[in-house]
Amino acid sequence: MGLSCRSLKGTVARWRGQAAVPQFVRFCAVGFVNTGVDFSVYLALTRLTDFWNGHLVAASAVGFSLAVLSSFFLNTFWTFRCSGTGWPRRIGRFFAVAVGGLAVSSATVWLVVSLGVWDVIAKVAAVVLAMAWNFNMQRRWTFGSG
């Protein structure tokens, strides 16, 4: 099922007067920081070592995983402003959503690289798709704000 203008307008209308817009802005800021973590790890692994240069998807997974750990703390306490209580349930859900995001990210890198596109462009596409997945699922399921 594709995203139509009508469904996008409905989503935006539901967000009005709710915490979703400022949450999304904070989520994007956290994502920007964690994208830096992800790319830094990925580029260090693939450009500074021979082993990881031959294992691009695995290097992408390592960078993504370290960024997720940082993301949990920043999103818990800043984006969604949750207290420290209930974190065992939240961290399980957070990582389950992140694994879904990792699948989206890894599949995107694999597919785009296999089409002959430069791996860094593939990584950018993976970040965009994984961000959309993560915000919606974290907001609705992990933090129960949707």
C-alpha positions in Angstrom: 0.0 0.0 0.0 1.5 3.3 -1.1 1.5 6.6 0.7 -1.0 9.0 -0.8 -1.4 12.7 -0.4 -4.7 12.1 1.4 -3.0 9.8 4.0 -0.1 12.2 4.4 -2.5 15.1 5.0 -4.4 12.9 7.5 -1.2 12.1 9.4 -0.2 15.8 9.5 -3.7 16.8 10.7 -3.5 14.2 13.5 -0.2 15.7 14.5 -1.5 19.2 14.9 -2.0 20.2 18.5 -0.1 17.1 19.6 3.5 16.4 20.7 4.4 14.7 17.4 5.8 17.7 15.6 8.3 18.7 18.4 9.0 15.0 18.9 9.8 14.6 15.3 12.1 17.6 15.3 14.0 16.2 18.4 14.0 12.8 16.8 15.6 14.2 13.7 18.2 16.0 15.8 19.0 12.8 17.6 19.1 11.1 14.3 21.5 13.6 13.0 23.9 12.9 15.9 23.4 9.1 15.5 23.9 9.3 11.7 27.3 10.9 12.5 28.0 7.9 14.8 26.8 5.4 12.1 28.7 7.0 9.2 31.9 7.6 11.3 32.0 3.9 12.3 31.1 2.7 8.8 33.7 4.9 7.1 36.4 4.1 9.6 35.8 0.4 9.2 35.5 0.3 5.4 38.2 2.8 4.6 40.9 2.0 7.2 40.8 -1.8 7.2 41.0 -4.3 4.4 38.6 -6.8 6.1 35.6 -4.5 6.4 36.1 -3.1 3.0 35.1 -6.5 1.7 32.1 -6.7 4.1 30.2 -3.5 3.5 26.8 -4.8 4.8 28.4 -6.1 8.0 30.2 -2.8 8.5 26.9 -1.0 8.0 25.3 -3.2 10.6 28.1 -2.4 13.1 27.7 1.4 12.6 24.0 1.1 12.8 24.1 -0.9 16.0 26.3 1.5 17.8 24.1 4.4 16.7 21.1 2.6 18.1 22.6 2.3 21.6 23.2 6.1 21.6 19.7 6.6 20.2 18.0 4.8 23.0 19.3 7.1 25.6 18.8 10.3 23.7 15.3 9.4 22.6 14.2 8.1 26.0 15.2 11.2 28.0 15.1 14.0 25.4 12.8 13.2 22.4 10.0 11.4 24.2 10.9 12.7 27.7 10.4 9.4 29.5 11.4 8.8 33.1 13.9 6.0 34.0 11.0 3.8 35.1 9.7 1.1 32.7 13.0 1.1 30.8 13.3 -2.8 30.7 10.2 -3.0 28.6 11.1 0.0 26.6 14.6 -1.1 25.8 13.3 -4.4 24.5 10.8 -2.7 22.3 13.3 -0.1 21.2 15.8 -2.7 20.1 13.1 -4.8 18.4 12.1 -1.7 16.3 15.8 -1.0 15.7 16.3 -4.6 14.4 13.4 -3.8 11.9 15.3 -0.6 11.0 18.5 -2.6 10.6 16.7 -5.0 8.2 15.5 -2.0 6.2 18.9 -0.4 6.3 20.9 -3.5 5.4 18.5 -4.6 2.6 18.7 -1.1 1.2 22.5 -1.0 1.2 22.6 -4.5 -0.3 20.1 -3.7 -3.0 21.5 -0.3 -4.0 25.1 -1.5 -4.1 24.1 -4.6 -6.1 22.7 -2.2 -8.7 26.1 -0.7 -9.1 25.5 2.5 -7.1 28.3 3.9 -4.9 28.1 2.5 -1.4 27.9 5.9 0.3 24.8 6.8 -1.8 23.3 3.4 -0.8 24.0 4.3 2.9 22.2 7.7 2.5 19.1 5.9 1.1 19.2 3.4 3.9 19.3 6.1 6.6 16.3 7.9 5.1 14.2 4.7 4.9 15.2 3.5 8.3 14.4 6.9 9.9 10.8 6.8 8.7 10.4 3.3 10.0 12.0 4.1 13.4 10.1 7.3 14.2 6.7 5.8 13.5 7.3 2.6 15.4 9.2 4.1 18.3 6.6 6.8 18.8 3.6 4.5 18.5 4.8 1.2 20.1 7.9 1.8 22.2 7.0 5.1 23.8 3.2 4.9 23.3 2.8 8.5 22.0 0.8 7.8 18.9 
